[in-house]
């Protein structure tokens, strides 16, 4: 039933945003860091890439899928105009506030680290130019909501997809548009300036915009199939495990080929299977309420909004300290989470500040 709370989706949302925090910190330990305006650790540790590449194919698509699922579940309780107003409050307002204060602060700290001549006004302009840096996906979600909510009824019916999902392997019908987008990326990469060259280039690219929209829409359509969708997740997770790990190991053993040697259709299929593997595991093991879930599902969004300048500030301090990355990475990760949670606890009971961090006032 659509009016039943899906605790597994709450859990996955928390996990997805936490994994993004881990991913962002990992980038500070790689040679990529200066190119994306991340404070870089003194000792570059590109050996971390196998872990980062494990998350690369599905970390952002999962966020868009969950957003589509959440939108469809809210449609059961609210009218379209109410949904748009609510999404404006929990997506639009935090994007503006988060970009103005936290994304710009991140850019300012990074600029000082790399000895750029940058003042706080220039940092703010840079943050808005890149759509909020780590908050860029919120702009995509606003666009998707404006496009989909007015015609939400068209995608919100239980239809023939329910029968397809009840058949063995029926879920793979939804892999077709995802793999097709990967094929389109193959044809466009290195030929256009805006579409994107690599599968993990989600931020501020046409590839990220289109792929996110597909996952967002798939989330709405699948959720509308009710129990057929949830039962499919529980039934098929082992199949997804086989294909996901097989695809990833193929890339690992081929040293994560890139350029023209990399087939984005394979990455798309890998991404699809990892996402539905997580959906299946969550449906089996995480669809239960708990005080811990209640806490983390509320805290994770504000924590994500504030975490990047916290990370950059900590790495500014720790980058030159000679501590082995095996020790430094978990230490800084703990401090990022601890300080971000401290900021969350300092604002969570201030009514005027809660909406700025995507929190509803009761």
Backbone torsions as a table, in degrees:
resi	resn	phi	psi	omega
1	UNK	NA	141.1	-178.2
2	UNK	-73.3	-19.1	-180.0
3	UNK	-87.8	2.7	178.5
4	UNK	-89.6	132.9	-178.2
5	UNK	-65.8	130.8	177.6
6	UNK	-100.4	95.1	-179.4
7	UNK	-69.0	-26.4	178.5
8	UNK	-65.7	-35.5	178.0
9	UNK	-70.8	-39.1	174.0
10	UNK	-58.3	-43.8	-179.2
11	UNK	-65.7	-43.8	-179.6
12	UNK	-64.1	-38.1	178.3
13	UNK	-61.4	-43.6	178.4
14	UNK	-64.1	-43.4	-179.9
15	UNK	-64.0	-43.2	-177.3
16	UNK	-61.4	-45.1	-179.1
17	UNK	-70.1	-35.1	176.9
18	UNK	-65.9	-38.8	178.1
19	UNK	-65.4	-32.7	175.6
20	UNK	-64.6	-36.4	177.0
21	UNK	-64.5	-44.1	177.1
22	UNK	-61.1	-43.4	-178.9
23	UNK	-62.4	-45.0	-179.8
24	UNK	-61.6	-42.2	178.6
25	UNK	-65.7	-40.3	178.6
26	UNK	-57.5	-37.8	-179.1
27	UNK	-62.2	-30.0	178.9
28	UNK	-67.3	-14.9	179.3
29	UNK	-98.9	5.7	-175.8
30	UNK	-114.0	169.6	179.1
31	UNK	-73.7	-9.3	179.5
32	UNK	-76.5	-23.6	-169.2
33	UNK	-48.2	-48.6	-176.9
34	UNK	-63.9	-26.4	-176.2
35	UNK	-78.5	-16.1	179.8
36	UNK	-118.0	17.9	178.2
37	UNK	59.7	47.0	173.4
38	UNK	-112.4	135.7	172.9
39	UNK	-58.4	132.5	-172.8
40	UNK	-106.3	136.4	174.2
41	UNK	-63.9	145.1	-178.3
42	UNK	-58.0	-42.7	177.6
43	UNK	-97.2	109.4	179.4
44	UNK	-72.5	134.3	-176.1
45	UNK	-128.0	75.0	-179.5
46	UNK	-70.3	-5.7	175.2
47	UNK	-65.6	-11.6	178.6
48	UNK	-78.5	-9.9	-175.6
49	UNK	-59.8	-36.4	176.1
50	UNK	-55.3	-37.6	176.5
51	UNK	-69.5	-44.5	-179.1
52	UNK	-66.3	-39.1	178.0
53	UNK	-67.5	-24.9	175.2
54	UNK	-63.3	-35.5	-178.9
55	UNK	-91.6	-18.6	-168.4
56	UNK	-59.9	-35.9	-173.0
57	UNK	-76.8	-21.9	-170.3
58	UNK	-130.3	-6.0	-173.9
59	UNK	-60.6	-46.3	-179.4
60	UNK	-81.5	-44.7	176.7
61	UNK	-54.6	-36.2	178.5
62	UNK	-61.7	-39.6	179.2
63	UNK	-61.5	-43.6	-179.7
64	UNK	-68.4	-38.4	176.8
65	UNK	-61.2	-47.2	-179.8
66	UNK	-62.2	-37.3	177.7
67	UNK	-62.9	-40.0	176.9
68	UNK	-65.7	-41.9	177.2
69	UNK	-60.7	-45.8	-178.9
70	UNK	-62.9	-39.3	178.7
71	UNK	-63.1	-44.0	-179.3
72	UNK	-65.3	-39.2	178.5
73	UNK	-65.8	-36.3	179.9
74	UNK	-72.4	-25.3	-179.8
75	UNK	-64.3	-25.4	178.8
76	UNK	-66.2	-25.9	-172.5
77	UNK	-111.8	-13.2	-172.7
78	UNK	-132.7	156.1	173.4
79	UNK	-82.0	167.0	-174.2
80	UNK	-60.1	-45.2	-179.2
81	UNK	-64.0	-37.3	177.3
82	UNK	-64.7	-38.1	178.3
83	UNK	-63.8	-45.4	180.0
84	UNK	-62.2	-42.1	178.0
85	UNK	-63.9	-42.7	180.0
86	UNK	-64.4	-44.3	-180.0
87	UNK	-66.2	-32.7	175.6
88	UNK	-62.7	-37.2	-179.4
89	UNK	-74.3	-42.7	-173.0
90	UNK	-93.2	-8.4	177.3
91	UNK	-119.0	-54.0	-174.7
92	UNK	-66.2	-49.3	-178.2
93	UNK	-63.4	-46.9	176.2
94	UNK	-62.5	-31.5	178.1
95	UNK	-64.8	-47.3	-179.9
96	UNK	-61.8	-51.0	-178.1
97	UNK	-65.3	-45.0	-178.3
98	UNK	-64.6	-37.9	178.5
99	UNK	-68.5	-43.7	-177.2
100	UNK	-62.9	-40.6	-173.9
101	UNK	-104.1	-49.1	-169.7
102	UNK	-91.6	-42.0	176.2
103	UNK	-66.5	-41.7	179.6
104	UNK	-66.5	-37.4	177.1
105	UNK	-64.8	-38.4	176.6
106	UNK	-61.5	-46.2	179.1
107	UNK	-63.5	-37.2	179.9
108	UNK	-65.4	-46.9	-180.0
109	UNK	-62.8	-44.0	179.5
110	UNK	-63.8	-40.6	178.1
111	UNK	-60.4	-41.8	177.7
112	UNK	-65.5	-37.8	-179.3
113	UNK	-63.7	-43.1	-179.5
114	UNK	-88.0	8.4	175.6
115	UNK	61.2	36.9	170.4
116	UNK	-79.6	149.4	174.2
117	UNK	-85.3	89.9	-174.8
118	UNK	-132.1	133.0	174.1
119	UNK	-105.5	177.2	-172.8
120	UNK	-68.2	-32.3	177.1
121	UNK	-65.0	-43.9	177.8
122	UNK	-64.5	-35.6	177.3
123	UNK	-65.0	-39.8	177.9
124	UNK	-64.0	-45.6	179.4
125	UNK	-62.5	-39.4	178.1
126	UNK	-64.1	-42.3	-179.8
127	UNK	-61.7	-42.6	178.7
128	UNK	-72.7	-33.0	178.2
129	UNK	-60.7	-35.9	179.9
130	UNK	-101.0	28.4	171.1
131	UNK	57.4	35.0	174.8
132	UNK	92.6	12.8	179.6
133	UNK	53.8	-107.4	-177.2
134	UNK	-71.3	-9.3	-179.8
135	UNK	-100.5	11.7	-175.0
136	UNK	-56.4	-35.2	-174.5
137	UNK	-67.5	-18.9	177.8
138	UNK	-66.7	-35.1	175.6
139	UNK	-61.7	-43.9	177.1
140	UNK	-58.5	-44.0	-179.1
141	UNK	-63.1	-37.9	176.9
142	UNK	-62.2	-43.9	178.4
143	UNK	-61.3	-45.6	-178.9
144	UNK	-61.9	-42.5	-179.7
145	UNK	-63.7	-42.4	179.9
146	UNK	-64.5	-32.3	179.3
147	UNK	-79.3	-39.7	-169.1
148	UNK	-91.9	-41.5	-172.8
149	UNK	-56.7	-42.1	179.1
150	UNK	-60.6	-26.1	-179.3
151	UNK	-118.0	28.3	-173.8
152	UNK	-61.3	-29.8	-179.9
153	UNK	-60.6	-31.4	-178.0
154	UNK	-64.4	-27.6	-175.6
155	UNK	-110.7	7.7	-170.2
156	UNK	-114.5	27.9	179.2
157	UNK	-110.6	149.2	173.3
158	UNK	-80.9	117.8	-170.4
159	UNK	-136.6	-152.8	-174.6
160	UNK	-63.8	-18.8	177.6
161	UNK	-63.3	-27.6	176.6
162	UNK	-60.7	-43.3	178.8
163	UNK	-66.9	-37.0	178.1
164	UNK	-64.8	-42.6	-179.2
165	UNK	-65.1	-27.7	-179.9
166	UNK	-77.1	-10.9	179.1
167	UNK	-90.2	151.2	177.8
168	UNK	-57.7	126.3	179.4
169	UNK	73.9	8.0	-177.0
170	UNK	-61.1	-28.7	-178.3
171	UNK	-60.4	-25.0	-175.4
172	UNK	-71.4	-9.7	171.8
173	UNK	-58.5	-34.7	-178.2
174	UNK	-78.2	-7.8	173.2
175	UNK	-75.6	-20.8	-174.7
176	UNK	-59.3	-51.6	179.6
177	UNK	-66.3	-30.2	-179.8
178	UNK	-69.7	-44.9	177.7
179	UNK	-68.0	-35.1	178.3
180	UNK	-62.9	-38.6	176.9
181	UNK	-66.3	-37.0	175.1
182	UNK	-62.0	-38.6	177.1
183	UNK	-65.2	-40.7	177.9
184	UNK	-64.9	-38.2	176.1
185	UNK	-61.6	-38.9	175.9
186	UNK	-55.6	-39.6	-176.1
187	UNK	-78.8	-22.5	-174.5
188	UNK	-100.8	-23.1	-174.2
189	UNK	-62.1	141.2	179.5
190	UNK	68.6	2.5	178.1
191	UNK	-112.4	-21.0	-179.5
192	UNK	-123.7	157.4	-178.9
193	UNK	-87.5	-23.6	-170.5
194	UNK	-109.9	-21.9	-172.6
195	UNK	-73.1	-39.1	-178.9
196	UNK	122.5	150.4	-178.2
197	UNK	-107.7	-29.6	-176.3
198	UNK	-127.4	154.3	-173.2
199	UNK	-62.6	-34.5	-176.4
200	UNK	-84.9	6.0	175.0
201	UNK	-85.6	76.9	-177.5
202	UNK	-87.1	-37.7	-171.2
203	UNK	-71.7	125.5	172.1
204	UNK	58.6	34.9	174.4
205	UNK	-126.1	157.2	175.6
206	UNK	-66.9	-32.2	175.4
207	UNK	-59.3	-49.1	179.2
208	UNK	-63.4	-37.0	-179.6
209	UNK	-66.3	-46.2	-178.9
210	UNK	-70.7	-45.7	-179.2
211	UNK	-62.5	-43.0	177.6
212	UNK	-60.7	-39.8	178.9
213	UNK	-63.7	-41.6	178.7
214	UNK	-60.7	-46.4	-179.9
215	UNK	-67.2	-38.5	177.4
216	UNK	-60.2	-46.4	-180.0
217	UNK	-67.6	-40.4	177.4
218	UNK	-60.6	-39.4	177.7
219	UNK	-59.8	-40.7	179.0
220	UNK	-66.9	-48.7	-176.4
221	UNK	-64.0	-45.6	-178.0
222	UNK	-65.7	-41.3	179.7
223	UNK	-62.8	-32.3	178.9
224	UNK	-66.6	-18.3	179.0
225	UNK	-82.5	-0.4	173.7
226	UNK	55.3	-128.1	-171.4
227	UNK	-62.7	-26.8	177.7
228	UNK	-59.2	-37.3	179.0
229	UNK	-71.4	-50.5	-175.7
230	UNK	-65.5	-38.3	179.4
231	UNK	-70.6	-34.8	176.2
232	UNK	-61.1	-40.2	178.6
233	UNK	-60.7	-45.5	-179.1
234	UNK	-68.4	-32.6	-174.6
235	UNK	-79.7	-31.1	-168.1
236	UNK	-107.4	4.6	-171.9
237	UNK	-63.2	-30.3	178.9
238	UNK	-68.4	-35.5	176.2
239	UNK	-64.6	-44.2	178.8
240	UNK	-64.1	-36.8	176.9
241	UNK	-59.7	-44.0	-179.4
242	UNK	-62.0	-50.2	-177.4
243	UNK	-70.3	-38.3	-178.7
244	UNK	-65.5	-49.7	-178.9
245	UNK	-67.8	-37.0	178.2
246	UNK	-62.1	-44.4	179.6
247	UNK	-65.7	-42.9	-179.4
248	UNK	-65.3	-44.1	-179.6
249	UNK	-64.0	-34.5	175.7
250	UNK	-59.9	-44.8	179.1
251	UNK	-68.0	-39.3	-179.8
252	UNK	-61.3	-46.3	-178.4
253	UNK	-70.6	-17.2	176.4
254	UNK	-103.0	21.4	175.9
255	UNK	56.3	35.1	176.6
256	UNK	50.5	62.1	-179.8
257	UNK	-50.0	145.0	177.2
258	UNK	-133.5	-171.0	-176.6
259	UNK	65.2	-147.5	-177.8
260	UNK	-69.8	-17.8	-179.6
261	UNK	-72.8	-19.9	-176.5
262	UNK	-89.6	126.6	-180.0
263	UNK	-97.6	111.9	-177.1
264	UNK	-69.7	-15.8	174.1
265	UNK	-67.4	-38.0	176.6
266	UNK	-65.9	-42.3	178.0
267	UNK	-62.7	-39.5	178.9
268	UNK	-63.3	-42.1	179.7
269	UNK	-68.6	-38.9	175.9
270	UNK	-61.7	-46.2	178.8
271	UNK	-57.8	-47.2	-180.0
272	UNK	-55.7	-45.8	-175.7
273	UNK	-72.9	-36.4	176.3
274	UNK	-64.7	-40.7	-179.2
275	UNK	-63.5	-45.1	-178.8
276	UNK	-78.2	-20.8	168.7
277	UNK	-63.5	-46.2	179.0
278	UNK	-65.3	-40.6	176.8
279	UNK	-60.8	-41.7	-179.8
280	UNK	-66.8	-46.2	179.2
281	UNK	-63.1	-39.4	178.6
282	UNK	-65.7	-40.4	179.8
283	UNK	-64.0	-35.1	-178.1
284	UNK	-79.3	-42.3	-168.0
285	UNK	-113.1	-15.5	-171.3
286	UNK	-119.8	6.0	-176.9
287	UNK	-85.9	54.5	178.7
288	UNK	-139.2	141.2	178.6
289	UNK	-78.8	152.0	177.8
290	UNK	-160.9	157.5	176.4
291	UNK	-60.6	-35.0	179.5
292	UNK	-64.5	-42.7	178.9
293	UNK	-64.3	-43.0	178.6
294	UNK	-57.4	-40.6	-179.7
295	UNK	-68.3	-52.5	-172.8
296	UNK	-70.4	-34.8	-179.4
297	UNK	-67.1	-25.3	177.3
298	UNK	-84.7	-38.7	-172.8
299	UNK	-80.5	-28.3	-166.7
300	UNK	-65.8	-34.9	-179.1
301	UNK	-66.9	-52.7	175.6
302	UNK	-59.7	-37.9	179.1
303	UNK	-62.1	-41.8	178.6
304	UNK	-64.2	-41.6	-178.4
305	UNK	-58.9	-41.0	-173.2
306	UNK	-93.5	-9.8	-166.5
307	UNK	-69.3	-31.2	-171.2
308	UNK	-67.0	-48.1	175.8
309	UNK	-64.4	-29.9	174.6
310	UNK	-63.7	-45.9	178.1
311	UNK	-60.6	-47.4	-177.4
312	UNK	-63.3	-39.1	179.2
313	UNK	-66.3	-43.2	178.8
314	UNK	-65.4	-43.7	179.5
315	UNK	-68.0	-31.4	173.7
316	UNK	-57.0	-40.8	-179.7
317	UNK	-77.4	-43.8	-171.9
318	UNK	-87.2	-17.1	-169.7
319	UNK	-59.3	-35.8	-177.7
320	UNK	-91.5	-5.9	-179.6
321	UNK	-79.5	131.2	-173.6
322	UNK	-82.5	77.2	174.5
323	UNK	-120.5	136.2	-178.6
324	UNK	-60.3	137.8	-179.2
325	UNK	-54.2	-30.0	178.7
326	UNK	-61.3	-30.8	178.1
327	UNK	-91.5	-42.1	-173.7
328	UNK	-66.6	-41.5	-176.6
329	UNK	-58.8	-55.2	179.6
330	UNK	-65.4	-30.1	178.2
331	UNK	-65.0	-48.4	-179.7
332	UNK	-67.8	-37.4	178.0
333	UNK	-60.0	-44.0	177.6
334	UNK	-60.2	-44.9	-178.1
335	UNK	-67.7	-37.9	176.5
336	UNK	-59.3	-48.2	-179.3
337	UNK	-66.5	-43.1	-178.6
338	UNK	-62.5	-48.8	-177.8
339	UNK	-69.9	-36.8	177.8
340	UNK	-66.0	-40.3	176.2
341	UNK	-66.6	-34.5	177.0
342	UNK	-62.8	-42.6	176.0
343	UNK	-62.4	-42.2	178.4
344	UNK	-58.8	-46.3	-178.5
345	UNK	-67.6	-25.9	179.9
346	UNK	-76.1	-18.8	-177.3
347	UNK	-114.7	-13.9	-168.7
348	UNK	-64.3	-23.3	-179.4
349	UNK	-103.6	8.3	178.0
350	UNK	-98.5	107.2	-169.9
351	UNK	-57.0	-40.3	-175.8
352	UNK	-71.7	-23.9	-178.3
353	UNK	-90.7	-25.4	-174.6
354	UNK	-54.4	-47.3	-179.1
355	UNK	-62.7	-26.7	-179.8
356	UNK	-68.1	-19.9	179.2
357	UNK	-109.8	16.5	177.0
358	UNK	78.2	18.3	-179.6
359	UNK	-101.5	135.8	177.9
360	UNK	-78.3	144.0	170.8
361	UNK	-87.1	129.7	-176.3
362	UNK	-75.5	NA	NA
